[in-house]
Amino acid sequence: MSTAIGMVELNSISRGIDVCDSMVKAAQVELLRGSTVCPGKYFVLVSGDTGSVRASVAEGVKCGGDRVVDTLLLPNVHPQLASSLGRGKRPVPQGAIGVLEFYSVSSAIVAADLAVKAAEVTLIDVRLGGAIGGKGYVTLCGDVGAVRAAVAAASRDKAMLDGATVIPKPSQEVYRSLL
């Protein structure tokens, strides 16, 4: 069964927590994250089968009302994306490193999925909003050619892309800083 990811972002923390509760009660979904986003926003991220995620997001939008600022429904996500958005252990980086920075949380999620579907790379982390001005960024690693291909594929949304880089031979200190 394929996994979908759904997100509702709000401009109210209190309403966001209420929306989080309503979304997990509305359908059989896993809460990947419910947290604040700079500056003073809140987002709820769930995963599950596409129908359940769709129902959960719809309930979140209904409960959030005029406080909803963004939504995302991404069906058939790559398994690495779902695990990197959860609170699991991150993989140890090896090889080249790619970094993609976006102005929005949802753009970073979509880009991470595109990157791991485009090339044989490993997602190191998908950082969403907290203490980074509401932005999102993706770090990934692998063979330099694969990392370049993944970064190129995930950089197509130029409107929301703030920057991207590929480091072919990172120092050990950079690897450690990503953990």
N, C-alpha and C positions, 0 to 999 in steps of 0.2 A: 504494500500500500504506500502511495506517495504521501509526502508530508507537505503541508502548506504552512505559511507563516502569515499572521495577521497583526496589524498594529493600528491603534488609535492614539493620536497625540492630541492633547488638550492644553488650553492656556490657563488652566486652574488645577492646582495640586489637590485640593479637597475633592473637586468633582472627579479628578483623575482616579483617586483611590476608590470612589464610589463606582466609577465605570469599571475599574479592575474587578471589583467584586461581582458586578452584574455580568461581565464577560465570562468569567470562569463558571458562574452558575448557569449560564444560558446554554452551554453545549459542552460536550466531552472534549476539552482542550487542555493542553499543558501550559501553565503560565511560565513563560521563559523569563520575563522581566516586567515589573511594574515599578517605575522609578522616576525621579525628577530629572528634568532636562534644563540646562541653563537657557534662558533666564526665566525661571519661575513657571516652567511648563512641566507636564507629566505625560509619560507615554506608557501604554500597556502593550506587551508583545506576547502573542500566544501561538502555539503550534498544534497541529493535529491533522485529521483528514480535511480535505477541502470544504466539504459541506459543513462540518462542525466549526471550522474557522470562519467561514462566511457567516454563519448564524451568530457566532460570538461577536464578530466585528459589527454586524448589523445591530445587535443589542447594545454594544458600546456606543455606537453613533446615536442611537435612540436615547440612551441614558445621558450621554454627554451634551446633547442638544447644541445650542449655539456656542458652547465652549470647545467644540471639536475644531482643530485647525488642520489636521491631516489624517489620512487613513492609508493603509496599504493592505492588499491581499495578494500574496505571491504563492500561487500553487506550484506543486512539483519542485520544491527547492532541493538543492544538492544536500546530501546528508551532512557534509562538513559545516554547512551554514547553520543548520538547526543546532548542532552540538556547540558551535562556537558562540552562538547567542545565549546559550544556557550558562550555567555556572560551573561547567566542568573544567577539568584540567586542560591547560593549553599545551599544544605540542612544542617540542624543543625545535627552534628554528635551525635549518640547515640549508646551505647553498646560498643563492642570491636572495635578496629581500626586495619585495615590492611594497610600496605604500601608496594608498589612494586616500585623498582627503576631500570631503564633501561638505557643502553648506547645510545639508539636512540629514537627519537620521535615516529617513526612508531611502534616500539616494544611496547611502552607504550600504544598506541591507541589499538593495537590488544589485549594486555593483559587486558585492562579495559573491552573490549567487552567480552572476555572469562570469566572474573571474574563475571560479572553481569549475564551471562547466566548460570554459574555453580552453583550459590547459591543465596539464598534470602538475598542480601546485597544492600546497597545504596552507590552509588558513591558520594564521597564528592567532589573530584576534580581530574582532569587529567591535570597536569602541563607539558607544552611542551617547552623545550629548553631555554626560556628566563632566563638569570641570573643564570643558573644551568649547564653551560658548555655544552650545546647542548643535555643534557639528557632529559628524560621524567620520571615522576613518577605519580603513582596513589595512591590515598587515598580512602578508603572505610570503611563502618561501618555496624554493625549489630550484631546478636547473635554470640557469640564466635565460635561456631561450624561452622556456615555459613561463617564467615570471614576466618576461617582456610581453609575451602573447596575452597573458592573463590581464596585465595592466592595460594593454591597448584595448582589449575587449571591454573592460570595465570602465574605460575612460570616455566612452562614446557620448555620455550625457554631459556635454561641455557646459551647459547652463548651471548645473549644480556642482561641477568639479572645481575644487579650489586648488588642487595640486596633486601631482603624482611623480613618483621617482622609482627607479630601479637601482639597487646597489649590488653590483655583480659579486664583489668579494668583501662583505662586511667584516669589520673587526669583531673579535670575541666580545669586546665591551658592548658593542651594539646588540649582538645576540642576547647578552645577559640583560640589557636594558629593556628588551621586549618581553621578558618573562615577568 
